[in-house]
Amino acid sequence: MGRKYFGTDGIRGRANGKITPELALKVGQAAGLTFKRGDHRHRVLIGKDTRLSGYMIEYALVAGFTSIGMDVLLTGPIPTPGMAMLTRSMRCDIGVMISASHNAYEDNGIKMFGPDGYKLSDEVETAIEKLLQDDLSNRLAPPRAIGRARRIDDAQARYIEFAKRTLPRNMELDGLRIVIDCAHGAGYKVAPQALWELGAEVISIGTEPDGFNINRDVGSTSIAALQAKVREMRADIGIALDGDADRVMIVDEKGHAVDGDQLMATIAESWHQDGKLSKPGIVATIMSNLGLERHLNNLGLSMARTAVGDRYVLEHMREHGFNVGGEQSGHIILSDYSTTGDGLIAALQVLAVQRRENRPVSEICHRFEPLPQILKNVQTRGGQPLKDAKVSSAIEKLRADLGESGRLVIRPSGTEPVIRVMAEGDDRDLVERIVDDVIDVISKAA
């Protein structure tokens, strides 16, 4: 059976378009029935980011879960990694995060975690999909067994304490001036508070959510405002989270951006020196820069590559025992602490390196010279040109032209009707020519 609702990160779409109250109610019922095991009183934890539609979806989910006999605990706005942590910590049967991550406010989504705090497997999502298409009216709880719902007041405080404990014992951030951009999203309270409690001077932007401004010209996908504020305030570092705070980008004291590849290199090298790496290497995606791979190899560390998506990175980490992984876009997974990407915790690990080495962020977060990397998109119909034999033959010839000194990655987008073409290598002119030639070949076949 094909998947109608679930994508690579839960269910996501336009509010009152794909994501309706009716769907949310049915998801609550279907997910609740899937996770009801045994006769104990089952509990579900529900958190959200700051989108206006979060209220609508939250109460529809409550109706769905309580109607099949599950009790519901509501956290209010909280980062996705906080939801994953609390689901496990509070011994809940399931956790639900209402968020569309870095998307604009018009979109929303429903992502779920099992009792272990990890995102659901394909098999579990498929089971929920099947129930979504069934009539569940005969599986509702009898009146005496209907669930209860209540808000919990200390969820944010619990997450703050959890995040602070990931720093080395007795390490403080006194003397550091930090600009934190919370994207008007789920981390708008907890991230500045955690940094302040650790002793930093904190300047906050993107902390005034109104239901509509999440990710608008702020956050990890739009860092110009953070760069300007870092320069204006002469800050030591800027930290940008996305709408649900599972992603981070860093800005150094000069206002220059630091991407996820440099962050992974910084953390991995530090953990390698401390003997904290569970395996001598990290896990990244096919989009991470070849410069990162070469740098790690020079340190005696490996870099495994997966398909794009933090869930694929995490799957490989769990299967092969790695504890550091992530994406160039800023999803950094440190499995010693979290079961998903955590922007705040990744930033704290970078700050720990800065404290220990007592050098500027521009130095500690510049571990390697990235190779020239060009990424362009070409409009197409569902990736069909890639199945054409002539196109495939032409692409292989261009890949051979690039040689062993570079990489060519071509993949259909999972969210847009485009094919993404990325090439990298030591020779920028050659890389640009290869990308343009590939796009020309695909365009003619589209």
Secondary structure as UniProt FT lines:
FT   STRAND          6..7
FT   TURN            8..9
FT   STRAND          10..15
FT   TURN            16..18
FT   HELIX           21..35
FT   STRAND          43..48
FT   HELIX           53..67
FT   TURN            68..69
FT   STRAND          71..77
FT   HELIX           80..89
FT   TURN            90..91
FT   STRAND          94..98
FT   TURN            101..102
FT   TURN            105..106
FT   STRAND          107..113
FT   TURN            115..116
FT   HELIX           122..132
FT   HELIX           137..139
FT   HELIX           143..145
FT   STRAND          149..151
FT   HELIX           155..164
FT   TURN            165..166
FT   TURN            169..170
FT   TURN            174..175
FT   STRAND          177..181
FT   TURN            183..184
FT   TURN            186..189
FT   HELIX           190..197
FT   TURN            198..199
FT   STRAND          201..205
FT   TURN            214..215
FT   TURN            220..221
FT   HELIX           224..233
FT   STRAND          237..241
FT   TURN            243..244
FT   STRAND          248..251
FT   TURN            253..254
FT   STRAND          257..258
FT   HELIX           260..274
FT   STRAND          281..285
FT   TURN            286..287
FT   HELIX           290..298
FT   TURN            299..300
FT   STRAND          302..306
FT   HELIX           310..320
FT   STRAND          324..326
FT   TURN            328..329
FT   STRAND          332..334
FT   TURN            335..337
FT   HELIX           343..357
FT   HELIX           361..364
FT   STRAND          373..379
FT   TURN            382..383
FT   HELIX           384..387
FT   HELIX           389..402
FT   HELIX           403..405
FT   STRAND          406..412
FT   STRAND          418..425
FT   HELIX           428..445
//
